[in-house]
Amino acid sequence: MDRAGEKLRRVRERLRLTYRHVAEASQAIAARRGSAEFLLPLSRLADIENGGRVPTIFRLYTLCAIYRLDLPEVMRWYGVPSDQLTAEALQISLEETHTIQIPPNGHAVTPLPFDAEIDLNQTTFLSQLAGRWGKLPLGLVPGTDPKQYRYGIVGLEDWSMFPILRPGSLVLIDQSRRKIARGGWSNEFDRPIYFLEHREGFICGWCTLEAGQLLVQPHPASEKRPSVFPYPDEIDVIGQVIGTAMLLDPKKRRHARPSATPAASPDRRDKAAARPPEPLPE
């Protein structure tokens, strides 16, 4: 923490700003923001630079504005890895299906070497390339505006689109595709899957829109019933799912229903009943 304060002091000195300059600039910021939380008194600035005091998020904002610093970078000085926020979120498992707020310039933790040439038509074992990892931008669709995309995570207890979407899947959502399609597919894999928000949360599924009623249909293998919502009063279409990354973890698979054991034929039952019991071992 002392090192972070020292860095802030060196920046201030390079800009030839005194404590009073910083305090006065903070007053202007606080006035524009309408909150005294952004103020930086002289004594508090000295504590931050020399006493290891950690500034509040409001005062850190003020310092970054005055010193022309990048807020996430200064947060890293204090041990807060803001660039890892998305990766941290993905490590926390939630049972409910939800969206995840990833900025257009955000990065995933998927390893990808800078000089790697990967043929997406072939199955690739990325762990073999782990020695030269880089960052994979989440703007996965080239030639388009990444702002039109959002990301969602299928809840660990959400089996509604299994086996097409497994629980825990990360899905890419195209917000420009919000109109419910009425046809144009030949099989279940081609049929559009929509990511929707309703009053109680989020849901994925195939959709049919008729007379102001939106039918959200799960995959038949999920054994779940379709849901019907008044549209658009009680449900909103966030967009169409156009990509997914799934974890194939056998520990999270549902227990398959036991298959029925074939009944023994009458002849076999008679022979089993007539067979004398084997003697017990002495």
N, C-alpha and C positions, 0 to 999 in steps of 0.2 A: 504494500500500500504506500510506503514511503517513496518507493521508486516512481509510482504513478504521480504522486505529488511533485516530485522533483522534475518529472517530464513537463508537467503543467507550468512549473516555475520557469523552466528553460524556454518554453514557448513564449511565455509572457515577457521575459527579458529580451528575447530576440525581436519582439514587436515593440520593445521600449515602452511598455505600459507599466505604470505604477499601480499600487493597490487602489489608489483613489480613482484612477482612470477606470479600472475594472468595476469598482463599486458603482460609479456613476453610470457606466454603460448598463449595468445590471438593473438599475432603477428604471432606465428607459425600456428595457425588455419587460420588466414586471408590469410597467404601466400599459404596454401594448397587449400583454397577455392577460391583464386584469387580475393578477394574483401576486401576492407578496412572497409566494414560495420561490419565485425566480430571483429574489434579491440575494446579493452576496455582500454582506457586511465586511468591513476590513478585517476584523478579528477572525471571522470564519474563513476568509481566504488564506490568512496566515496559517490557520490550523490545517487547512487542506494541503498547503505546500510543505509545511515544516513539521506538522504534528501527526501526519498519517491519518487525518480525519477523512472519512469517505463522504463525498458530497451526495446530497439527495439527487434523484433523477432530474428534478427541476433545475437545481444549481449546475448539474453537469451539462444540461441543455444550454444554460446561460454561458458557461465557460466555453463550450464548443462554438457557440454563436460569436462570442467576442474574439476568440482565438482562431477562428476559421478552421476548426478541426472537425473530423468525421466522428459523429457520436458513437457508432458501433466500434470504431477503432479505440476511442478513449475508454469505452466500456471494457474492452479487452485488456487495457492497461490495469484495470481493477480486477481482473480475473473473471470477467463475465463474457464468455465466448458467444456473442450474439449471432455470429455467422453459423454457429452450430445449433441454433434454436430449432430449426426444422428437423435436423437429425435427432436431436434430443426428444422431440415430440414423437417421432416414429418409434422410439424405444419404449414408449408407454402404451400399453395395450388397453383399449377401451372396448367395452362390449357393444356399444351403440354405434351404428353407422353415422358418420359425420364428415364434414368438410374440413380441409386443412388449409390454412392461409399461408401460401407460399408466394413471395413476391416474384415478379417476372424475372428479376436478375438473381433469384435464389439458386441454391445448388443442393443437390442431393448427395448422399454419402456413397452412391454407387461408384466403385472404382473404375477408372478409365485412364490408361496411360496417354500422355500427350501425343506420342508418336505411333500409337497403335492403329493398325488397319484392321477393322473388324467387319467381316462379311455377315450382315444381318440375315442373310439367307441360310446361314449355317449355324448349328448349335455351337456355342462358344463357352469355354470354361474360363471365366474372368479371373478366378483366383490364381491361375497360372501367371497372370500379368500383374500381380499385386505389388511387385517390387518397384513399379513406376506409376503409382496411382496418381490420378488427377481428380478434378471435379467435373461431374457431368451436369451441364446446365439443364434445368427442368423445362426449358422451351424445347420440347421434344419434337415438335412438328416444324420442319424447316420452311422458310419462305412465308411465314404468317406471323401475325402479331401475337406475342405470347400473352398479352393482357386479356385475350378472349378465353383463356383457359383457366380452370380452377382444378383443384385436386381434392379427392375425397378418400376416405378409408372405410372399407366395409367392416362393420363391427364384428368382433370375434364370436358373437352369438347370432349373427345375421346370416342365415342359411337360405335366404329367399331366392337367390339366383345361383345357388350351387347346382351343378358343378361348373357353370360358366364363370361365375365370380365366387371365389372361395372366401370364407371369413378371413379378415385381415388383409385383403387385397388393397393395394394402392391404385386408384383409378384416376385417369386423366379425363376431364370434363370439358367439352367444347360448349361454351356459353352461347355461341351463335346458333346452335342447333336446338332451339327450344320448341319448335313446332312439332306436334305429334304426327308422325308419319302414319299414313293409312295403308300403305302397302309398299311393294318394291323389294321384298325379300323372298327367298326360296327355302330357307331353313332357319332354325333357331339361332344359329351363329351369326347370320346376316341381319336378323331382326334388331332394330335399334333398342338399346337399353338406356333408360333415362334415369338421371339422378334428381330426386325431388325433395322438397322441404315442405313439411306440414306442421301443424301446431305442436305435435309431440316429438318432432325430430326429423330425421332424414330417412329416405327409402330409395332403393334401386329396383327397377323392374321394367318389364314390357308395358306399354301403355296403349289404351284405346280411349278415344274421346268421342262421346256421343251425347248430344242434347244437354250440354253443361255438366255432364258427369264424367269424371276421369277414372277409368278402371286401371288399377296397377296390378298387373298379373305376375306372380312369381313363377319360377321354373317348376314344372310338374314334379321333378325329383325332390324338391324341397318339402313337399307335402303341406305347403302353406296355402291358405285360402286367399283369393284375390281381395283387394281393398278398393272401395269406391269412395271418392271424394267429390264434393261439389267444386267445380272448377270455374273460375280461378279463386273462389272465395276462401277455400280451406287448404289449398295446396298450390305450390309454385314449382314450375319446372326450371331447375337450375341449368340443365343442359344435357347433352347426350354423352354417354360414356364412349370414348373413342380409343382408349388404351388402358391397359392394366398390367400391374406387376403383382404376382401372387407367390406366396410362400407355400411350398409343398411339404408341410410338416405332418407326418402321419400321426403324431401324438394329438393333433387337433382335429382329426377326422371324427365324424360321428360314428358311434357304434352301429354297425350294420345290423339290420334285423335278422335274427336267426332264421335260416332257411328251414322249411318244413322237412322233417325226416320222412322218407318214404315208408309207408306202412308195409309191414311184412305180409307176405302172401299167406293164405290159409294153410297151404302145405308146409311152409316154413314154421308157422306158429305151432302146428301139430307136432312136427319133428322136434321143435325145441321143448315142448311140454313132455314128450315121450322120452327125451334123453335123460338118463339118470344123472343126478348131481355128482360132480367130481369129488372124491374124498379130500378132506382137509389135510394139509401137511401136518405130520406129527412133530 
